[in-house]
Amino acid sequence: MDSEHIKSAAQKTVLILLALMIPLLLAVYGIQTKRYADLYKEVTALEKKQEELIEQNKRLVGDISLLSGSDRIEKIASEELGMHKAEKEDIVRIEMNGDKK
């Protein structure tokens, strides 16, 4: 009868452990679900931010192209800064010959 008592106690212990494991596993599942939902929100927000930055970058690249156009620069140089293209006779070429030390 002693072995039956030990066997019965072991079975009860296993049942109690299983009964305790079910709520524990459900709690872990709930925690993981919340973490997944939080990460999903974060990824969605980052993807939206990335799209906004890409659009902003496209606009900036377009602005750079517009602002760095040679016609625009020439117009500003002549009208606002009073500059003009150098004539051939205004250009002085200097050649330096010497020992480099």
SULLIN-V84482 format. One record per residue. RES is the residue in three letters. SS is DSSP state (~ for helix, > for strand, _ for the rest). PSI is psi as a letter, one per 30 degrees, with the letter a starting at -180 (* if undefined). D_FIRST is the distance of its C-alpha to the first C-alpha in Angstrom with 2 decimals. Layout:
# SULLIN-V84482
{{RES SS PSI D_FIRST} {RES SS PSI D_FIRST}}
This chain:
# SULLIN-V84482
{{MET _ f 0.00} {ASP ~ e 3.75} {SER ~ e 5.44} {GLU ~ e 5.08} {HIS ~ e 6.21} {ILE ~ e 8.70} {LYS ~ e 9.76} {SER ~ e 10.43} {ALA ~ e 12.27} {ALA ~ e 14.18} {GLN ~ e 15.24} {LYS ~ e 16.44} {THR ~ e 18.26} {VAL ~ e 19.93} {LEU ~ e 21.01} {ILE ~ e 22.42} {LEU ~ e 24.26} {LEU ~ e 25.67} {ALA ~ e 26.76} {LEU ~ f 28.50} {MET ~ e 30.08} {ILE ~ e 31.89} {PRO ~ e 34.13} {LEU ~ e 34.67} {LEU ~ e 35.86} {LEU ~ e 38.04} {ALA ~ e 39.61} {VAL ~ e 40.34} {TYR ~ e 41.83} {GLY ~ e 44.00} {ILE ~ e 45.24} {GLN ~ e 46.12} {THR ~ e 47.90} {LYS ~ e 50.00} {ARG ~ e 50.87} {TYR ~ e 51.91} {ALA ~ e 54.07} {ASP ~ e 55.70} {LEU ~ e 56.45} {TYR ~ e 57.85} {LYS ~ e 60.19} {GLU ~ e 61.28} {VAL ~ e 62.00} {THR ~ e 63.95} {ALA ~ e 65.99} {LEU ~ e 66.72} {GLU ~ e 67.82} {LYS ~ e 70.15} {LYS ~ e 71.55} {GLN ~ e 72.09} {GLU ~ e 74.03} {GLU ~ e 76.17} {LEU ~ e 76.89} {ILE ~ e 77.85} {GLU ~ e 80.26} {GLN ~ e 81.69} {ASN ~ e 82.15} {LYS ~ e 83.99} {ARG ~ e 86.31} {LEU ~ e 86.97} {VAL ~ e 87.77} {GLY ~ e 90.19} {ASP ~ e 91.77} {ILE ~ e 92.19} {SER ~ e 93.90} {LEU ~ e 96.19} {LEU ~ f 97.03} {SER _ g 97.62} {GLY _ k 100.04} {SER ~ e 103.27} {ASP ~ e 105.47} {ARG ~ e 103.82} {ILE ~ e 104.11} {GLU ~ e 107.75} {LYS ~ e 108.54} {ILE ~ e 107.03} {ALA ~ e 108.80} {SER ~ e 112.17} {GLU ~ e 112.03} {GLU _ e 110.00} {LEU _ f 110.58} {GLY _ g 114.11} {MET _ l 113.29} {HIS _ l 114.96} {LYS _ k 114.62} {ALA _ k 116.44} {GLU _ l 119.60} {LYS ~ e 120.17} {GLU ~ f 122.74} {ASP ~ f 120.35} {ILE _ k 117.87} {VAL _ k 118.36} {ARG _ k 116.67} {ILE _ k 116.12} {GLU _ k 115.33} {MET _ k 114.33} {ASN _ k 114.77} {GLY _ l 113.66} {ASP _ k 111.56} {LYS _ k 107.96} {LYS _ * 106.65}}
